[in-house]
Amino acid sequence: MDKLNQYQTILQNLLLDYAKTKPAYGDIEVDVSFDTERHHYQIWHTGWLQKRWVHHCPMHFVIRYNKIWILANSTERDLAQELVNQNVPKQDIVLGFHPSYMRELSDYAVG
């Protein structure tokens, strides 16, 4: 399996696993979104928390230049470590929610 297909499968499985758990608060739905043509993978929370509308993207990944970019992670999960546990090399993981000068200080790819 080539790297792109491998990374697509890993991200889809990770998000589908996360989506099995509904938030403990509010009337919130968990939706999964895959754009395999443009290589975006997301989780969406939509619904109501008391009288407030919720529309939130707690996880967003994109595959760029044969690397997995984590663009959003507002969960308590260490998504980069979960990718490493799935045999994704650290040099193929970019913490895209940090500026490049901070990424240089991590064990992961800069870009």
C-alpha atoms as an extended CHARMM CRD file, in Angstrom:
* protein
*
       111  EXT
         1         1  MET       CA              0.0000000000        0.0000000000        0.0000000000  PROA      1               0.0000000000
         2         2  ASP       CA              1.4310000000        3.3860000000       -0.9250000000  PROA      2               0.0000000000
         3         3  LYS       CA              1.9090000000        6.0720000000        1.7090000000  PROA      3               0.0000000000
         4         4  LEU       CA             -1.1070000000        8.1910000000        0.6690000000  PROA      4               0.0000000000
         5         5  ASN       CA             -3.5190000000        5.2500000000        0.8670000000  PROA      5               0.0000000000
         6         6  GLN       CA             -1.9770000000        4.1040000000        4.1500000000  PROA      6               0.0000000000
         7         7  TYR       CA             -2.3470000000        7.5550000000        5.7210000000  PROA      7               0.0000000000
         8         8  GLN       CA             -5.9100000000        7.9300000000        4.4190000000  PROA      8               0.0000000000
         9         9  THR       CA             -6.8680000000        4.6120000000        6.0160000000  PROA      9               0.0000000000
        10        10  ILE       CA             -5.1910000000        5.4930000000        9.3160000000  PROA      10              0.0000000000
        11        11  LEU       CA             -6.9610000000        8.8670000000        9.5180000000  PROA      11              0.0000000000
        12        12  GLN       CA            -10.3480000000        7.4610000000        8.5520000000  PROA      12              0.0000000000
        13        13  ASN       CA            -10.0930000000        4.7110000000       11.1740000000  PROA      13              0.0000000000
        14        14  LEU       CA             -8.9390000000        7.1660000000       13.8500000000  PROA      14              0.0000000000
        15        15  LEU       CA            -11.8690000000        9.5190000000       13.1740000000  PROA      15              0.0000000000
        16        16  LEU       CA            -14.4460000000        6.7450000000       12.9150000000  PROA      16              0.0000000000
        17        17  ASP       CA            -13.2550000000        5.3950000000       16.2630000000  PROA      17              0.0000000000
        18        18  TYR       CA            -13.5080000000        8.8550000000       17.8550000000  PROA      18              0.0000000000
        19        19  ALA       CA            -16.9890000000        9.3900000000       16.3970000000  PROA      19              0.0000000000
        20        20  LYS       CA            -18.3540000000        6.3820000000       18.3140000000  PROA      20              0.0000000000
        21        21  THR       CA            -18.3660000000        8.4790000000       21.4920000000  PROA      21              0.0000000000
        22        22  LYS       CA            -21.0110000000       11.1780000000       21.7780000000  PROA      22              0.0000000000
        23        23  PRO       CA            -20.2090000000       14.1850000000       24.0090000000  PROA      23              0.0000000000
        24        24  ALA       CA            -21.5460000000       13.8170000000       27.5510000000  PROA      24              0.0000000000
        25        25  TYR       CA            -23.1250000000       17.2820000000       27.4430000000  PROA      25              0.0000000000
        26        26  GLY       CA            -25.9040000000       18.7810000000       25.3410000000  PROA      26              0.0000000000
        27        27  ASP       CA            -27.7320000000       17.3430000000       22.3760000000  PROA      27              0.0000000000
        28        28  ILE       CA            -24.6190000000       17.1180000000       20.1950000000  PROA      28              0.0000000000
        29        29  GLU       CA            -24.1230000000       14.9590000000       17.1190000000  PROA      29              0.0000000000
        30        30  VAL       CA            -20.6880000000       13.7750000000       16.0320000000  PROA      30              0.0000000000
        31        31  ASP       CA            -20.1230000000       13.7580000000       12.2760000000  PROA      31              0.0000000000
        32        32  VAL       CA            -17.1390000000       12.5510000000       10.2980000000  PROA      32              0.0000000000
        33        33  SER       CA            -16.0800000000       14.2300000000        7.0650000000  PROA      33              0.0000000000
        34        34  PHE       CA            -13.6020000000       12.7700000000        4.5620000000  PROA      34              0.0000000000
        35        35  ASP       CA            -12.5150000000       14.5860000000        1.4260000000  PROA      35              0.0000000000
        36        36  THR       CA            -10.2600000000       11.9830000000       -0.1600000000  PROA      36              0.0000000000
        37        37  GLU       CA             -9.7930000000       14.0860000000       -3.2930000000  PROA      37              0.0000000000
        38        38  ARG       CA             -8.3500000000       17.0920000000       -1.4250000000  PROA      38              0.0000000000
        39        39  HSD       CA             -7.1530000000       14.9600000000        1.5280000000  PROA      39              0.0000000000
        40        40  HSD       CA             -9.0200000000       16.6380000000        4.3940000000  PROA      40              0.0000000000
        41        41  TYR       CA            -10.3370000000       14.5860000000        7.3350000000  PROA      41              0.0000000000
        42        42  GLN       CA            -12.4830000000       16.1290000000       10.0710000000  PROA      42              0.0000000000
        43        43  ILE       CA            -14.7720000000       15.5590000000       13.0220000000  PROA      43              0.0000000000
        44        44  TRP       CA            -17.7240000000       17.9280000000       13.4540000000  PROA      44              0.0000000000
        45        45  HSD       CA            -19.8100000000       18.5380000000       16.5560000000  PROA      45              0.0000000000
        46        46  THR       CA            -23.2200000000       20.0530000000       15.7980000000  PROA      46              0.0000000000
        47        47  GLY       CA            -26.2900000000       20.4820000000       17.9460000000  PROA      47              0.0000000000
        48        48  TRP       CA            -27.5030000000       22.3080000000       21.0060000000  PROA      48              0.0000000000
        49        49  LEU       CA            -25.9300000000       22.9590000000       24.3790000000  PROA      49              0.0000000000
        50        50  GLN       CA            -28.8340000000       24.2860000000       26.3910000000  PROA      50              0.0000000000
        51        51  LYS       CA            -29.9830000000       27.2570000000       24.2600000000  PROA      51              0.0000000000
        52        52  ARG       CA            -26.7080000000       27.7000000000       22.3940000000  PROA      52              0.0000000000
        53        53  TRP       CA            -26.0340000000       26.3210000000       18.9060000000  PROA      53              0.0000000000
        54        54  VAL       CA            -22.8150000000       24.2940000000       18.6540000000  PROA      54              0.0000000000
        55        55  HSD       CA            -20.8970000000       23.9760000000       15.3950000000  PROA      55              0.0000000000
        56        56  HSD       CA            -17.3370000000       22.9570000000       16.1660000000  PROA      56              0.0000000000
        57        57  CYS       CA            -14.4950000000       21.0870000000       14.4870000000  PROA      57              0.0000000000
        58        58  PRO       CA            -12.4820000000       19.4000000000       17.2740000000  PROA      58              0.0000000000
        59        59  MET       CA            -10.2240000000       17.4630000000       14.8670000000  PROA      59              0.0000000000
        60        60  HSD       CA             -8.9450000000       18.3920000000       11.4240000000  PROA      60              0.0000000000
        61        61  PHE       CA             -6.2020000000       16.6530000000        9.4750000000  PROA      61              0.0000000000
        62        62  VAL       CA             -4.8900000000       17.1740000000        5.9670000000  PROA      62              0.0000000000
        63        63  ILE       CA             -2.3700000000       15.1430000000        4.0030000000  PROA      63              0.0000000000
        64        64  ARG       CA              0.0930000000       17.5040000000        2.2720000000  PROA      64              0.0000000000
        65        65  TYR       CA              3.4170000000       16.6510000000        0.6640000000  PROA      65              0.0000000000
        66        66  ASN       CA              3.1710000000       13.0370000000        1.9450000000  PROA      66              0.0000000000
        67        67  LYS       CA              2.8330000000       14.2330000000        5.5540000000  PROA      67              0.0000000000
        68        68  ILE       CA             -0.0980000000       14.2750000000        7.9420000000  PROA      68              0.0000000000
        69        69  TRP       CA             -0.7870000000       17.7940000000        9.1560000000  PROA      69              0.0000000000
        70        70  ILE       CA             -2.8030000000       18.1230000000       12.3740000000  PROA      70              0.0000000000
        71        71  LEU       CA             -4.6090000000       21.4300000000       11.8210000000  PROA      71              0.0000000000
        72        72  ALA       CA             -6.9520000000       21.2760000000       14.8300000000  PROA      72              0.0000000000
        73        73  ASN       CA             -7.1100000000       19.2530000000       18.0230000000  PROA      73              0.0000000000
        74        74  SER       CA             -9.3720000000       20.5660000000       20.7570000000  PROA      74              0.0000000000
        75        75  THR       CA             -9.6280000000       17.1610000000       22.4060000000  PROA      75              0.0000000000
        76        76  GLU       CA             -7.6540000000       15.6830000000       25.2840000000  PROA      76              0.0000000000
        77        77  ARG       CA             -6.1970000000       13.0480000000       22.9900000000  PROA      77              0.0000000000
        78        78  ASP       CA             -2.5670000000       13.1470000000       21.8800000000  PROA      78              0.0000000000
        79        79  LEU       CA             -3.3170000000       12.7130000000       18.1900000000  PROA      79              0.0000000000
        80        80  ALA       CA              0.3280000000       12.8720000000       17.1210000000  PROA      80              0.0000000000
        81        81  GLN       CA              1.1950000000       10.0150000000       19.4790000000  PROA      81              0.0000000000
        82        82  GLU       CA             -1.8060000000        8.0380000000       18.2350000000  PROA      82              0.0000000000
        83        83  LEU       CA             -0.4340000000        8.4040000000       14.7090000000  PROA      83              0.0000000000
        84        84  VAL       CA              3.0070000000        7.2600000000       15.8670000000  PROA      84              0.0000000000
        85        85  ASN       CA              1.3160000000        4.2550000000       17.4850000000  PROA      85              0.0000000000
        86        86  GLN       CA             -0.0980000000        3.4810000000       14.0050000000  PROA      86              0.0000000000
        87        87  ASN       CA              3.4810000000        3.4190000000       12.6170000000  PROA      87              0.0000000000
        88        88  VAL       CA              3.4300000000        6.9160000000       11.1220000000  PROA      88              0.0000000000
        89        89  PRO       CA              7.0150000000        8.2360000000       11.4580000000  PROA      89              0.0000000000
        90        90  LYS       CA              7.3790000000       11.4470000000       13.4520000000  PROA      90              0.0000000000
        91        91  GLN       CA              9.0270000000       13.1020000000       10.4420000000  PROA      91              0.0000000000
        92        92  ASP       CA              5.6920000000       12.6010000000        8.5910000000  PROA      92              0.0000000000
        93        93  ILE       CA              3.5910000000       14.3670000000       11.2450000000  PROA      93              0.0000000000
        94        94  VAL       CA              3.2700000000       18.1610000000       11.3000000000  PROA      94              0.0000000000
        95        95  LEU       CA              1.6880000000       20.0100000000       14.2190000000  PROA      95              0.0000000000
        96        96  GLY       CA              0.1030000000       22.5410000000       11.8950000000  PROA      96              0.0000000000
        97        97  PHE       CA             -1.6840000000       24.4080000000       14.6860000000  PROA      97              0.0000000000
        98        98  HSD       CA              1.7140000000       25.6500000000       15.9100000000  PROA      98              0.0000000000
        99        99  PRO       CA              3.8060000000       28.2650000000       14.0680000000  PROA      99              0.0000000000
       100       100  SER       CA              6.8890000000       26.8870000000       12.2880000000  PROA      100             0.0000000000
       101       101  TYR       CA              9.3380000000       28.3260000000       14.8510000000  PROA      101             0.0000000000
       102       102  MET       CA              7.5690000000       26.2890000000       17.5650000000  PROA      102             0.0000000000
       103       103  ARG       CA              7.4060000000       23.1630000000       15.3880000000  PROA      103             0.0000000000
       104       104  GLU       CA             11.2090000000       23.2840000000       15.1800000000  PROA      104             0.0000000000
       105       105  LEU       CA             11.2810000000       22.5970000000       18.9340000000  PROA      105             0.0000000000
       106       106  SER       CA              9.1880000000       19.4350000000       18.6780000000  PROA      106             0.0000000000
       107       107  ASP       CA             10.1430000000       15.8950000000       17.7360000000  PROA      107             0.0000000000
       108       108  TYR       CA              7.8180000000       16.1710000000       14.7300000000  PROA      108             0.0000000000
       109       109  ALA       CA              8.2210000000       17.5910000000       11.2240000000  PROA      109             0.0000000000
       110       110  VAL       CA              8.3580000000       21.3470000000       10.6390000000  PROA      110             0.0000000000
       111       111  GLY       CA              6.4710000000       21.2200000000        7.3590000000  PROA      111             0.0000000000
